[in-house]
Amino acid sequence: MNCIVPPSTHNSTTVSHTRHTYIYNNMLAIRNFPRNYCSKSTLSEDEIQKFSKMANEWWDINGPFNGLHSMNQLRVPFIRNGISSHQKSAVVNATPASLLAGCSILDVGCGGGILSESLGRLGANVTAIDPSEENVAAASLHAQKLKLNNVTYEVSSVENFKTLNPTTLFDAVTASEVIEHVENPEFFIQTCTSLLKPGGSLFITTINRNAASWALAICAAEYVLNVVPKGTHDWNKFVTPDELNSFITKNGCQLRQLHGMAYNPFINKWHWSRCTSVNYALHATKSVHD
């Protein structure tokens, strides 16, 4: 097993090995593991390649990920308030300027770090993982500019991370706009919940699977309005709220909140909705008992 390497005093140094690449800089360390370390996998190589090709566009606020940037206006307070309400012990060091200080968060499928950075700016100790080397490189470079030394990026799937860190647990696990891109979604949730401390929080945002999501998230968003590139989503991979609730219940978690989210692409703004027929957000907490 390879450990996270302490930040180097050099601005940037890359050391290559047969199966691992370490990228050092003055604020962050990236740990790169082989993608197929585990026999059971949530990885889709097609999905990894698709998002890797767009790695240079994560931080273009007018690019294909602008909807994710604006989604932070909903999902960051959703996560912050969920932790503060249900895990007061995780934020005992919180201050008005750092509302999540002392809280440990695993951000699964972090992409370019759009959510990871926002949580880090709230004071959380964030470990952000993504199976795309290109995505993690883009995220690390951007975070370095902000000198976020409480955010660490690693190239890894969630199951690889669990295998290599069997005793590591977090106050919260986030997977925002991720589960609809993985294989074996039930195993994905099982692995995410296994990384939670007792009483810890799981936060998911994703897309429902029904006629409305086909019409809006696929046809309108990808082929009419060009909100996201064509082929971004596979409707068959969408997960219904009932399915997701079943997954979390089987893994010892209790549903705390389920909210619909609606997006106006003309003004690039999200708002909460009572309707969960397309986008929705879920918060669950892990039982304090085994």
N, C-alpha and C positions, 0 to 999 in steps of 0.2 A: 504494500500500500504506500502511496506517496502522499506526503503531507503538504499543506499549503506552505509555500516558501515565504519567509519574512520579506517585506518590501526591501528592494535594493536601494542603495544610495545612488546608483547610476540612473540616468533618466530612462533608459530603455535598453534591455538586454534580452536576447532570445537564445535559449539553449535547446537544441533539438536532440531527441533520443529516438530509438527505434519505434516506441509506441506512445511516448508522451512528449508534449511540448510545454515548456514553462515560459511564460511571458512575464517579465518583471517590469515594474515601473515604480516611481517613487511613492505611489499611494495604494496600488492594488496588486493582487496576485491572481493569476488565472491558473486553474488546475485542469488539465486536459486528460480525460480517461477514454479508453476505447469504448465505442458506442455500444457494442454488443457484449458487454461484460457478463450480463445475466442470461440465463437460458430462456426466461420468460420476459417479453419485451412489450413496451408501449410505443415503440418507435415506428414511424413510417418514413422510410427513406425519401419517398416522393415529397412528403411535407417538409422534411428537413432541407432538401434541395430547393424547394419552392421559395422558402423564406430566406435561405442563404443567398439566393440571387438578388434579394432586395435588401441585403444587410446595410448597404450604404445609404438607404433611404429612411432608416428608423427615426432619425432626428430632423428630418425635413418636415416642418409642421404643415407644409402645404402639399406634402406627398401622399403616398398610399396609406400611411399610418396616421393621418391627421385625426381620424375618428378615435383612435386609441389615446392620442394626446388629450382630446377634449373629454374622453371618458373618465380621465383622472378626476374631473370635477365631481363625479359621482362615486367612483370606486374607492378613492383615497379616504374621503370622510366615512364611507361605509365600513371600511376596514378599521380605521381609527376609532370610530364610535363603537363598533362591535367589540373590539378588544377592551376599550375603556369600560364598557358596560358589564362585560361578563368575565373579565380577567384583571381585576384591579391590582392583584399581586404582581402582574407582569409589567405594570407601569408605575411602580412605586417611586421610581426616580424621575418621573415626568416633570417637566417644567412648561410654562406657557410657550416657550420657544421650541421645546422638544417634547411633544406630547406622547411620543412612543419611546422615550429614552429608557434603555434597559430591556426593551422587548426584543426577543429573537424571532426573526421571520425568515422562512424559506419561501422564495418566490420561484415557483416551478414554471418552466417554459417562459423565461424572462424576456426572450427576444433581445431587443436593443436596450432594454433596461428602463423603459418609459415608466413603468410602475415602481420598479426597484428603487430608482433614484428618488422618487417622491416619498417613498416610505423611509428611505435613508435620511432625507432632509428633515423628517419628523423625529429623528433621533434613534430609530430602530437599528438594531444590528442585523443587517440583511445579508443572507447568503442567497445568491441568485444563480440558478442553473438553467442551461439550455443545451440541447444536443448539437446545435450548430456552432461550429468554431467561428464562422464569420460573424454570426450574431453576437457572440460573447466578445469578440475582438472590438466590434463597434460599440458595444455597451461599455466596455472597459475604458476605451479611449475617451468617450464622452464624460464618464464619471470622473476620470482623472482630471479633466479640465476644471471640475467643480471641487476637487480635493475632498471627495467623499471617502474617507478612510474607514467608514463603518459599513461599506458595501463591498462584498467580495463576490466575484463572478467565477463560475466553474463550468467547463464544458462537460456536461453529464446529463443523462436521463435521470428521472426520479428513482428508478429501480437500481441503477448503478450507484447512485448516491447512497441509497439505503444499504446496499450490500457492503459498500466500502466504509460506511459510517454507522455500524449496527447499533451503537449506543447513543447516537446523537438525536436529541429531541428538541422541538421548537415550540415557542409560545403560540405561533400561528403559521399556517401554510396557506399561501395564495396560489391560485392557478387561474389567471384571468385570460379569457379567450384562448384557452389551450385544449380543453378536453375534447372539443370538436375536431381536433387535428391529430389525435392519438389513436393507436390501436388498443384494443382491450380496455375500454373506459372503466369497467368495473375494477379491474386490477390496478388501474391508475389511481382510482379513489382509495382502494385498499392500501396502496403504498403511501399515498399522501397522508392518510390518517395514521398510519403506523409511525410517522415521523413527528406526531404531535405529542406534547406532554399531556398528562391527564388534565382535563379542563381546557385544553388548548382549542384554538379556533381554526376552522377551515373556511376559506372564502373562495367561491367559484363564481365567475361570470361566464355565460355561454349563450347558446342559441337553442331554442325549442325546435322540435321536429313536427311540423304540421303544414297544412296548406298555406297558412299565412307566412310562415318563415320561408317557404319555397318562393312565394310571390315577392316578398320584400327583401329578404336577405340574399337570395340568389338572383332572381330575375331583375328586380329593380336595382339593387345595389351594385351588381356586377355587370349587367348587360344594358341597362337603360341609363342610370345615373353615373355609372363608372365611379362609384364611391370607393370600391376596392377593385383590384385587378381581377379579370375574369379567371375563374378556376380557383379562387382563394378558398372557397368552401365546398364541401361535399355534403349535400343535404342528408344523405344516408348516415352520416356520422354525427348529426345533431342529436342532442340528448334531451329528453323531456324532463320537466321538473319531477314527475313521479318516478322516473327511472333514477334520477340523481338522488332523490330522497331515499329510494330503496337501497342504493349503493351505500350511502352514508349510514343508514340505520343498521345494515348488516355489519358495519365496521365500528359499532359502538358509539355512534355520534347522534346527537339530537339536533333537529332543525330549530334554528332560532329565528331566522328571517328569510323571507322569500319575496323579492320585489321584481316587478317588471321594469324594464328600461326602454325608453323610446328615443330615437335619434332623428333629428332634423338635419339632413345633409346640406340644406341650402344655407343654414347659418352655423353649421358644424357644432351643434349643441345637443347634449343629452339631458333628459329629465326622467324622474321616477314616474312610473305608471302602475296602475292596478292590474294592467293586462300583462301576462307573462307569455303571450302567444309567440313572441319573437325573441327579443333579448331579455335575459333575466339575471339576477344576482342572488346568490344563496350564501347564508352564513350558518354554520353548524358548529357545535362544540362537542369535544370528546368527553365521554363519561370519565368521572374521576375514579371509578372502580374498574377493575379488570374484568 
